[in-house]
């Protein structure tokens, strides 16, 4: 989870397992401001990313043929 200080906008990457599933008060290490952090947001289930590729290589391009000189 990324926590953002409401005072100085500093951002911190937090491990979801370290955050309790409730609203807690945290102190920003940068500016010492106390702000609320909703631990329930850290518990939201993320949908798995499907490992499928939709890339198709482009069709080969034929070189134009120049007309024969007279």
C-alpha positions in Angstrom: 0.0 0.0 0.0 1.2 3.5 -0.7 0.5 6.0 2.1 0.6 9.7 1.3 1.0 12.4 4.0 -1.9 14.8 3.8 0.4 17.7 4.9 3.6 17.4 2.8 2.5 14.9 0.2 5.4 12.5 1.0 4.7 9.0 -0.2 5.6 5.8 1.6 5.4 2.2 0.4 4.1 0.0 3.2 3.7 -3.8 3.4 0.0 -4.7 3.5 0.8 -7.4 6.1 2.1 -4.7 8.5 -1.1 -2.6 8.4 -4.0 -3.6 10.7 -7.5 -3.8 9.1 -8.8 -0.6 10.6 -8.3 3.1 10.4 -5.1 4.1 12.3 -3.2 7.3 13.0 0.3 7.5 11.6 3.0 10.1 11.9 4.9 11.3 8.8 8.6 10.9 9.3 9.3 13.9 7.0 7.1 16.6 8.6 5.8 15.0 11.8 2.2 15.5 10.8 -0.4 12.9 12.0 -2.8 11.6 9.5 -5.4 8.8 9.2 -4.6 5.6 7.2 -7.4 3.2 6.3 -5.9 -0.3 6.7 -9.1 -1.8 5.1 -7.8 -0.5 1.8 -4.7 -2.7 2.1 -7.0 -5.7 2.4 -8.8 -5.2 -0.9 -8.3 -8.2 -3.1 -6.3 -7.5 -6.3 -7.5 -9.2 -9.4 -4.8 -11.5 -10.9 -3.2 -10.3 -14.1 -3.7 -12.7 -17.0 -0.5 -13.6 -18.8 -1.9 -13.6 -22.3 -0.3 -11.8 -25.2 -2.5 -10.0 -27.8 0.5 -9.0 -29.9 0.4 -10.2 -33.4 3.4 -9.5 -35.7 2.6 -7.2 -38.6 1.9 -8.8 -42.0 4.9 -8.7 -44.3 5.0 -5.8 -46.6 5.6 -6.4 -50.3 8.0 -4.0 -52.0 6.4 -2.1 -54.9 7.6 -3.3 -58.3 8.9 -0.5 -60.5 7.5 -0.5 -64.1 9.9 -1.7 -66.8 11.6 1.2 -68.7 10.6 1.6 -72.4 
